[in-house]
Amino acid sequence: MIYVDADACPVKAEAERVALRHKLRMFVVSNGGIRPSMAELVETVIVPDGPDVADMWIADRAGRGDVVVTGDIPLAARVIDNGARVVKHNGEVLDTRNIGGVLATRDLMADMRAADPFRQGGGKPFSKVDRARFLDALEREVRAAARDIA
């Protein structure tokens, strides 16, 4: 299965294309405000408002043989611990080898932003290259997840 942390996810349509090509069930999880897919294999899950409710829903279900699409690092760490594979929206793959460093960097940056209110993110805009990188990474991870349970 593919689980998509859908709040502010710019690659829902791409993830759906991959899921349908592989005939995988996909869960698009958010606290509302997204248009449901008409595809039979794609289920829109609306969770109650609240901090990390969608993340908890995904973390309670995703495991070995599943792929999670998220930019949420703590969620990524939880599902990696459960045996799932993780692809960020920009195509970066998170796994047991790199999640510790990514978590540490996230925490460091949060501390720096808290110490200096003028140091706010912003980041670079999401590009066509990011979208292509995501599609390539998701395709690879879906195939690897299938091998995980074979």
C-alpha positions as CSV (number, residue, x, y, z in Angstrom):
1,M,0.0,0.0,0.0
2,I,0.9,3.6,-0.4
3,Y,0.1,6.1,2.4
4,V,0.2,9.8,1.5
5,D,0.4,12.4,4.2
6,A,-1.7,14.7,2.1
7,D,-1.8,18.0,3.9
8,A,0.4,20.3,1.8
9,C,1.5,17.4,-0.4
10,P,2.3,18.6,-4.0
11,V,2.6,15.1,-5.5
12,K,-0.7,13.4,-4.7
13,A,-1.5,13.0,-8.4
14,E,1.9,11.5,-9.2
15,A,1.6,9.1,-6.3
16,E,-1.8,8.1,-7.5
17,R,-0.4,7.3,-11.0
18,V,2.2,5.0,-9.5
19,A,-0.3,3.3,-7.3
20,L,-2.7,2.6,-10.1
21,R,0.1,1.4,-12.4
22,H,1.1,-1.1,-9.8
23,K,-2.5,-1.9,-8.8
24,L,-1.8,-0.8,-5.2
25,R,-4.3,0.5,-2.7
26,M,-3.5,4.1,-1.7
27,F,-4.6,6.1,1.3
28,V,-4.7,9.9,1.0
29,V,-4.8,11.0,4.7
30,S,-5.6,14.6,5.8
31,N,-7.8,16.6,8.1
32,G,-9.9,17.8,5.1
33,G,-9.8,20.2,2.3
34,I,-8.7,17.9,-0.5
35,R,-10.6,16.6,-3.4
36,P,-11.2,12.8,-3.3
37,S,-10.0,10.7,-6.1
38,M,-12.4,8.8,-8.3
39,A,-10.0,5.9,-8.6
40,E,-11.3,2.7,-7.0
41,L,-8.0,1.9,-5.4
42,V,-7.5,5.3,-3.8
43,E,-9.2,6.0,-0.5
44,T,-9.4,9.5,1.0
45,V,-9.2,9.4,4.8
46,I,-10.4,12.5,6.6
47,V,-9.2,12.5,10.2
48,P,-10.3,14.9,13.0
49,D,-8.6,18.2,13.4
50,G,-5.7,18.1,15.9
51,P,-2.0,18.0,16.0
52,D,-0.5,15.0,14.2
53,V,-3.8,13.1,13.9
54,A,-3.1,12.2,10.3
55,D,0.4,11.2,11.2
56,M,-0.8,8.9,13.9
57,W,-3.3,7.3,11.6
58,I,-0.6,6.5,9.1
59,A,1.9,5.4,11.7
60,D,-0.6,3.0,13.2
61,R,-1.0,1.3,9.9
62,A,2.1,1.5,7.7
63,G,4.6,-1.3,8.0
64,R,6.7,-3.7,6.0
65,G,5.8,-3.7,2.3
66,D,4.3,-0.2,2.5
67,V,5.5,3.1,1.2
68,V,4.8,6.4,2.9
69,V,4.9,9.8,1.1
70,T,5.6,12.5,3.6
71,G,7.8,15.5,4.4
72,D,7.1,15.0,8.2
73,I,10.3,13.8,9.7
74,P,9.0,12.4,13.0
75,L,6.3,10.5,11.0
76,A,9.0,9.2,8.7
77,A,11.0,8.0,11.7
78,R,8.0,6.1,13.2
79,V,7.1,4.3,10.0
80,I,10.7,3.4,9.2
81,D,10.8,1.8,12.7
82,N,7.7,-0.2,11.6
83,G,9.5,-1.4,8.5
84,A,7.9,0.9,5.9
85,R,9.7,2.8,3.2
86,V,9.6,6.6,3.0
87,V,9.8,9.1,0.1
88,K,9.7,12.8,0.6
89,H,7.9,15.0,-1.9
90,N,11.2,16.1,-3.5
91,G,12.2,12.4,-4.1
92,E,14.6,12.1,-1.1
93,V,14.4,8.6,0.3
94,L,14.5,8.3,4.1
95,D,15.6,5.0,5.7
96,T,17.3,3.5,8.7
97,R,20.7,4.8,7.5
98,N,19.8,8.5,7.3
99,I,16.8,9.1,9.4
100,G,18.8,9.8,12.6
101,G,20.8,12.6,10.9
102,V,17.7,14.0,9.3
103,L,15.9,14.1,12.7
104,A,18.9,15.7,14.4
105,T,19.1,18.4,11.6
106,R,15.4,19.1,11.9
107,D,15.7,19.6,15.7
108,L,18.8,21.8,15.3
109,M,17.0,24.0,12.7
110,A,13.9,24.2,15.0
111,D,16.2,25.4,17.8
112,M,17.9,28.0,15.6
113,R,14.5,29.4,14.4
114,A,13.3,29.6,18.0
115,A,16.5,31.5,19.0
116,D,16.3,33.9,16.1
117,P,12.8,34.9,15.1
118,F,14.1,36.6,12.0
119,R,15.6,33.3,10.7
120,Q,12.5,31.8,9.1
121,G,12.6,29.1,6.5
122,G,11.0,29.9,3.2
123,G,13.0,27.3,1.2
124,K,13.1,27.0,-2.5
125,P,10.0,26.5,-4.6
126,F,8.9,23.0,-5.7
127,S,10.1,22.4,-9.2
128,K,9.6,20.1,-12.2
129,V,12.9,18.4,-11.3
130,D,11.6,17.7,-7.8
131,R,8.4,16.2,-9.3
132,A,10.5,14.0,-11.6
133,R,12.8,13.0,-8.8
134,F,9.8,12.1,-6.7
135,L,8.3,9.9,-9.4
136,D,11.6,8.0,-9.9
137,A,12.1,7.5,-6.2
138,L,8.5,6.4,-5.6
139,E,8.7,3.9,-8.4
140,R,12.0,2.4,-7.0
141,E,10.6,2.3,-3.5
142,V,7.3,0.6,-4.5
143,R,9.3,-2.1,-6.3
144,A,11.6,-2.5,-3.3
145,A,8.7,-2.7,-0.9
146,A,7.2,-5.5,-3.1
147,R,10.5,-7.4,-2.7
148,D,10.4,-6.8,1.1
149,I,7.3,-9.0,1.4
150,A,8.1,-11.5,-1.3
